[in-house]
């Protein structure tokens, strides 16, 4: 089953919802305890909790008797804050989208930059960002009025200035030709309608 685009989620049908419930329950909870607070299928919650266990965020701490079969009890052992860990079932971390996370964080730090500077400063050992990737992301965010083209440092052509900072999560360019801001939970630009104010 294909995953829904972020702008179509209702707040209780995502891994973020599962993580929020886990953080609230903290000790000795089951997949069922978590699932009743979301609209996800039991297997989706179970798979994510398996990934969290394999990655060291959760620990199996026993069983709870229930009609039919005993249920596994989990305890949160590594709380990393409000952002849900991005893990696969085997516990490996998902790196897709890490480039945009790095680019957005670096934009918020630098405030003014060229695509070249941004690519260099946003790159890490695990995530190398090409100048063209940074340039395309900057161009998209300019359409949505997060960035503005400016003369830049020393009048450098192709410089950008951050004009709109809505939070820590990077605005996302979606396949349906729109930009979604997960900080405000809004579509902020679309090819059909332009900027949404």
N, C-alpha and C positions, 0 to 999 in steps of 0.2 A: 504494500500500500504506500502510495506517495505521501511525503510529508507536506502538510499545509504550509503555504507561505506565512511568514510571521504576521503580516497584516490581517490574516484570516483567523488567527488564534484568538480564543476568548479569555485567556488568562488562566484557565484551569485545564487546558489540554496540551500542556507543554512540559518539557523536562524542568523548566524553571518552576512550574507549579509543584512538581514532585519534590524538587530540592527544597522549596519553601516549607512544605509539609514535613519533610525529614528534619529540617532544622528546628521546627516547632516541637516535634515529638521527641527528638534526641535519643531516648533510650527505650529499648525493648518494644519495638514496633514490628509489624508484619507488612507484607506487600498489600494485604487487604486494608490494614489501618491507613496506609498512604493512599491507596486507590480511591477510597470513598470520598476523598477531598478533591478529586480531579474528575475529568470526564474521559480519561484515557482508558484503554482496554487493559485488563489485568496483565496480559503478556507484555505490553509496552512498559508498564511500571516494573514488572519483574525483570525484564531485560536491562532496564536502566539501573535498577538496584544491584543486579549482578555485576554490571560494569563498575559501579561505584565500589562494590566489595572487592573486586579484582584489582582496582586501582588504589585501594587502601583508605577510602573515605568511610566505608562502613565495615562493620565486623559482625559475623554471625555469632550470637551469644547463647543460643539454645533453641528450644521448641516450646510452642504453646499448643496445648491440646485443643482440638476443634473437631466438630462432627465430620467424619469421613477420613481425615488425615491430620497429623500435627502440622502446624505452621511454623516456619523458621522465624526466629526473632532476630532483629538487627539492632545495632547501636551505632550512632554517629561517632566516629573517632577522629575525624579530621574535618573540621568546619573551616572552609576557606572564604566565608562571607556570602553575600546575597547572590552572586553570580554562580549559576549551576555549573559544576565541572562538565566539560565536554569530553565524554569518554565513550568508547565502544564497549560492547559486551565483554570483550577479553581484557578490559582495563586499560588499553592503550588510549592515549589522548588524541582527540580529533584536532588536526592542525588547519583544516580548511577554514578560511576566513581570518586566519591569524595575521595575514598581511594587512588587511583593512583595520584590524584592531590596533596593530602597531602604527599604521599611518595616522589614524585618528588621534591616538594618544600623543604622537609626536607633533601633530598640528596644534593640539591644545597647549603643548609646552612652548613651541617656537613662536606661535601667533603669526609670524610672517616668514615666508620661505619660497624657494623655487622648487620645482618638481625634483630636480637633481639633489638639492640639499635634503629634501624630505625623504627621498629613497635611501640616501646614505645613512641618515640619522635614525630612520625607522627600521633599518635592517638589523637583524641579530644573527648570532651564529646559527640558530635553527631556522631562521626565516629571512632569506635574502630577497630584497624587493628591487625589481628592475625600475629604472627611471620611467619607462613607458607605462608601467603599471601605476606608478605614483601620479603620472600626468593624467591618465584616464580617470583616476579616482578624483583628482582635483577638478577636472573639467565637469564631471558629474555633480560634484558638490557645489560648483559655481552655479550651475543651472538651478539648484535648489536654494541658492542664496546663503549657503553656509560659508562660502569663500567669495572673495572679490578679487579680481585681477588688479594688481597695483604695479607701480613703478619698481617696487621691491627695494632691497638694500642697495644703495648706490645707484638707483635707477635701473636695475637689472630687468630686462624684458622677461615676461613669463613668470613674474613673481605673484604670489597669492597672499592674501591676508584673511585670517579667520574672523568672520563677522558674526557667526551664530554658534553658540556652544550650548547644547541642550542636555549634555550628560556624558557619562563615561562610555556608553556603547556606541560603536560606529554606525552612522547611517548606512543603510544597505541598499545596493543597487539590485533590483529584482529583475528576473527574466521578462516579466510582463511590462518592461520599460517604465518603471517607476522607482522612486526612492522612498524607502520606508525608514522612519526614525524609531528604533526600539525604546528610546528614552521617553518619548512622548506618545508612543503607540499610534502614530499617524503616518499616512502617506503624505509626504511633503512636496512631491513633484511627480508628475506623470507626463509621458509624451503626448497624451491626448489633452490634458488640461493645464499643463505648465505648473507653476508654483501654486501650492495650496496654502493659503494663509488662514 
